[in-house]
Amino acid sequence: MRLEYTMLGVLILLALVQILWAGNARTRQYGTDWNMGARDEKMPPLNPLGGRLLRAQANLFETLPLFVAALLGAAAAGHLGRLTELGSVIYVAGRIVYLPLYATGVPKVRTLVWGISLIGLLMIWWALLFG
């Protein structure tokens, strides 16, 4: 199996971890009845950890579709190669490192790591267009 597809599988697992971790944080704060209910009532703001986990999840979901589209587009165009391999590893590794940095509230370094992951995504985009 190509490394890029392994990274896609790891990214999907990371997305599931983020969904479950953020959901667990909300359930711990708001309770099981809230989780199993319609969630129509207005709730107080999430505690800091829960809020950060939810924002980290939303942040991943902003770029995840771009990664998938660029990777699958590069594959369809026959442009998979060293650039897409390295780009996918950089993107996924950056996203993995980003999560605990965001969850623990580390400023600045978190943004730097996000920027590094973006470089990986742009490498795949470059391969898609110019590979």
Short mmCIF file of the C-alpha atoms (twelve columns), coordinates in Angstrom:
data_MODEL
# 
_entry.id   MODEL 
# 
loop_
_atom_site.group_PDB 
_atom_site.id 
_atom_site.type_symbol 
_atom_site.label_atom_id 
_atom_site.label_alt_id 
_atom_site.label_comp_id 
_atom_site.label_asym_id 
_atom_site.label_seq_id 
_atom_site.Cartn_x 
_atom_site.Cartn_y 
_atom_site.Cartn_z 
_atom_site.pdbx_PDB_model_num 
ATOM 1   C CA . MET A 1   0.000   0.000  0.000   1 
ATOM 2   C CA . ARG A 2   1.242   3.476  -0.788  1 
ATOM 3   C CA . LEU A 3   2.402   5.623  2.124   1 
ATOM 4   C CA . GLU A 4   -0.094  8.342  1.190   1 
ATOM 5   C CA . TYR A 5   -3.015  5.954  1.720   1 
ATOM 6   C CA . THR A 6   -1.597  4.839  5.058   1 
ATOM 7   C CA . MET A 7   -1.454  8.507  6.079   1 
ATOM 8   C CA . LEU A 8   -5.073  8.904  4.957   1 
ATOM 9   C CA . GLY A 9   -6.038  5.986  7.215   1 
ATOM 10  C CA . VAL A 10  -4.103  7.503  10.132  1 
ATOM 11  C CA . LEU A 11  -5.815  10.847 9.520   1 
ATOM 12  C CA . ILE A 12  -9.246  9.218  9.621   1 
ATOM 13  C CA . LEU A 13  -8.315  7.591  12.928  1 
ATOM 14  C CA . LEU A 14  -7.136  10.962 14.257  1 
ATOM 15  C CA . ALA A 15  -10.454 12.537 13.226  1 
ATOM 16  C CA . LEU A 16  -12.349 9.826  15.112  1 
ATOM 17  C CA . VAL A 17  -10.159 10.338 18.179  1 
ATOM 18  C CA . GLN A 18  -10.893 14.060 18.072  1 
ATOM 19  C CA . ILE A 19  -14.633 13.500 17.706  1 
ATOM 20  C CA . LEU A 20  -14.704 11.077 20.639  1 
ATOM 21  C CA . TRP A 21  -12.385 13.119 22.874  1 
ATOM 22  C CA . ALA A 22  -14.314 16.357 22.333  1 
ATOM 23  C CA . GLY A 23  -17.631 14.529 22.760  1 
ATOM 24  C CA . ASN A 24  -16.431 12.918 25.962  1 
ATOM 25  C CA . ALA A 25  -15.374 16.299 27.347  1 
ATOM 26  C CA . ARG A 26  -18.808 17.761 26.604  1 
ATOM 27  C CA . THR A 27  -20.589 14.756 28.114  1 
ATOM 28  C CA . ARG A 28  -18.475 14.983 31.279  1 
ATOM 29  C CA . GLN A 29  -19.486 18.615 31.673  1 
ATOM 30  C CA . TYR A 30  -23.109 18.499 30.532  1 
ATOM 31  C CA . GLY A 31  -24.038 14.931 31.478  1 
ATOM 32  C CA . THR A 32  -25.287 11.790 29.790  1 
ATOM 33  C CA . ASP A 33  -28.877 13.056 29.546  1 
ATOM 34  C CA . TRP A 34  -27.645 16.004 27.500  1 
ATOM 35  C CA . ASN A 35  -25.587 13.692 25.275  1 
ATOM 36  C CA . MET A 36  -28.507 11.327 24.647  1 
ATOM 37  C CA . GLY A 37  -31.070 14.099 24.286  1 
ATOM 38  C CA . ALA A 38  -32.005 16.488 21.497  1 
ATOM 39  C CA . ARG A 39  -29.539 19.117 22.791  1 
ATOM 40  C CA . ASP A 40  -32.048 21.895 22.226  1 
ATOM 41  C CA . GLU A 41  -31.444 23.683 25.506  1 
ATOM 42  C CA . LYS A 42  -28.872 26.437 25.839  1 
ATOM 43  C CA . MET A 43  -25.876 25.241 27.825  1 
ATOM 44  C CA . PRO A 44  -23.170 27.181 29.630  1 
ATOM 45  C CA . PRO A 45  -19.850 27.617 27.843  1 
ATOM 46  C CA . LEU A 46  -17.575 24.608 27.807  1 
ATOM 47  C CA . ASN A 47  -14.745 24.471 30.284  1 
ATOM 48  C CA . PRO A 48  -11.337 25.350 28.804  1 
ATOM 49  C CA . LEU A 49  -10.302 21.797 27.881  1 
ATOM 50  C CA . GLY A 50  -13.641 20.948 26.284  1 
ATOM 51  C CA . GLY A 51  -13.633 24.200 24.347  1 
ATOM 52  C CA . ARG A 52  -10.102 23.654 23.093  1 
ATOM 53  C CA . LEU A 53  -10.877 20.075 22.036  1 
ATOM 54  C CA . LEU A 54  -13.948 21.208 20.116  1 
ATOM 55  C CA . ARG A 55  -11.997 24.010 18.405  1 
ATOM 56  C CA . ALA A 56  -9.131  21.619 17.549  1 
ATOM 57  C CA . GLN A 57  -11.662 19.253 15.984  1 
ATOM 58  C CA . ALA A 58  -13.207 22.072 13.949  1 
ATOM 59  C CA . ASN A 59  -9.725  23.177 12.900  1 
ATOM 60  C CA . LEU A 60  -8.885  19.694 11.610  1 
ATOM 61  C CA . PHE A 61  -12.168 19.499 9.732   1 
ATOM 62  C CA . GLU A 62  -11.341 22.757 7.908   1 
ATOM 63  C CA . THR A 63  -8.312  21.233 6.169   1 
ATOM 64  C CA . LEU A 64  -9.109  17.501 6.175   1 
ATOM 65  C CA . PRO A 65  -11.362 17.701 3.082   1 
ATOM 66  C CA . LEU A 66  -8.654  19.680 1.283   1 
ATOM 67  C CA . PHE A 67  -6.097  16.987 2.095   1 
ATOM 68  C CA . VAL A 68  -8.386  14.201 0.892   1 
ATOM 69  C CA . ALA A 69  -9.295  16.077 -2.302  1 
ATOM 70  C CA . ALA A 70  -5.687  16.947 -3.129  1 
ATOM 71  C CA . LEU A 71  -4.453  13.443 -2.406  1 
ATOM 72  C CA . LEU A 72  -7.170  11.670 -4.376  1 
ATOM 73  C CA . GLY A 73  -6.838  14.192 -7.177  1 
ATOM 74  C CA . ALA A 74  -3.091  13.602 -7.361  1 
ATOM 75  C CA . ALA A 75  -3.740  9.853  -7.399  1 
ATOM 76  C CA . ALA A 76  -6.306  10.150 -10.204 1 
ATOM 77  C CA . ALA A 77  -3.907  12.321 -12.211 1 
ATOM 78  C CA . GLY A 78  -1.096  9.810  -11.745 1 
ATOM 79  C CA . HIS A 79  0.950   12.337 -9.777  1 
ATOM 80  C CA . LEU A 80  1.682   10.335 -6.630  1 
ATOM 81  C CA . GLY A 81  5.369   10.261 -5.782  1 
ATOM 82  C CA . ARG A 82  7.988   11.480 -3.337  1 
ATOM 83  C CA . LEU A 83  6.332   14.894 -3.010  1 
ATOM 84  C CA . THR A 84  2.921   13.447 -2.071  1 
ATOM 85  C CA . GLU A 85  4.544   10.908 0.256   1 
ATOM 86  C CA . LEU A 86  6.491   13.573 2.127   1 
ATOM 87  C CA . GLY A 87  3.580   16.019 2.050   1 
ATOM 88  C CA . SER A 88  1.150   13.493 3.500   1 
ATOM 89  C CA . VAL A 89  3.559   12.549 6.304   1 
ATOM 90  C CA . ILE A 90  4.203   16.211 7.153   1 
ATOM 91  C CA . TYR A 91  0.499   17.046 7.124   1 
ATOM 92  C CA . VAL A 92  -0.599  14.081 9.245   1 
ATOM 93  C CA . ALA A 93  2.324   14.328 11.672  1 
ATOM 94  C CA . GLY A 94  1.620   18.030 12.096  1 
ATOM 95  C CA . ARG A 95  -2.033  17.341 12.825  1 
ATOM 96  C CA . ILE A 96  -1.112  14.666 15.382  1 
ATOM 97  C CA . VAL A 97  1.319   16.999 17.180  1 
ATOM 98  C CA . TYR A 98  -1.156  19.893 16.961  1 
ATOM 99  C CA . LEU A 99  -3.873  18.134 18.967  1 
ATOM 100 C CA . PRO A 100 -2.104  17.820 22.348  1 
ATOM 101 C CA . LEU A 101 -0.582  21.283 21.917  1 
ATOM 102 C CA . TYR A 102 -4.041  22.780 21.420  1 
ATOM 103 C CA . ALA A 103 -5.635  20.632 24.146  1 
ATOM 104 C CA . THR A 104 -3.089  21.785 26.711  1 
ATOM 105 C CA . GLY A 105 -3.335  25.411 25.619  1 
ATOM 106 C CA . VAL A 106 0.207   25.846 24.265  1 
ATOM 107 C CA . PRO A 107 0.245   29.096 22.280  1 
ATOM 108 C CA . LYS A 108 2.533   30.037 19.377  1 
ATOM 109 C CA . VAL A 109 4.168   26.601 19.021  1 
ATOM 110 C CA . ARG A 110 0.707   25.263 18.210  1 
ATOM 111 C CA . THR A 111 0.394   27.805 15.405  1 
ATOM 112 C CA . LEU A 112 3.870   26.945 14.107  1 
ATOM 113 C CA . VAL A 113 2.947   23.249 14.005  1 
ATOM 114 C CA . TRP A 114 -0.277  24.117 12.168  1 
ATOM 115 C CA . GLY A 115 1.801   26.024 9.613   1 
ATOM 116 C CA . ILE A 116 4.082   23.037 9.135   1 
ATOM 117 C CA . SER A 117 1.066   20.806 8.512   1 
ATOM 118 C CA . LEU A 118 -0.141  23.344 5.948   1 
ATOM 119 C CA . ILE A 119 3.185   23.037 4.122   1 
ATOM 120 C CA . GLY A 120 2.527   19.292 3.803   1 
ATOM 121 C CA . LEU A 121 -0.915  19.976 2.372   1 
ATOM 122 C CA . LEU A 122 0.509   22.478 -0.100  1 
ATOM 123 C CA . MET A 123 3.099   19.925 -1.236  1 
ATOM 124 C CA . ILE A 124 0.295   17.556 -2.187  1 
ATOM 125 C CA . TRP A 125 -1.590  20.359 -3.913  1 
ATOM 126 C CA . TRP A 126 1.569   21.204 -5.880  1 
ATOM 127 C CA . ALA A 127 1.928   17.579 -6.968  1 
ATOM 128 C CA . LEU A 128 -1.721  17.548 -8.036  1 
ATOM 129 C CA . LEU A 129 -1.293  20.574 -10.293 1 
ATOM 130 C CA . PHE A 130 2.298   20.314 -11.442 1 
ATOM 131 C CA . GLY A 131 3.317   16.698 -10.679 1 
# 
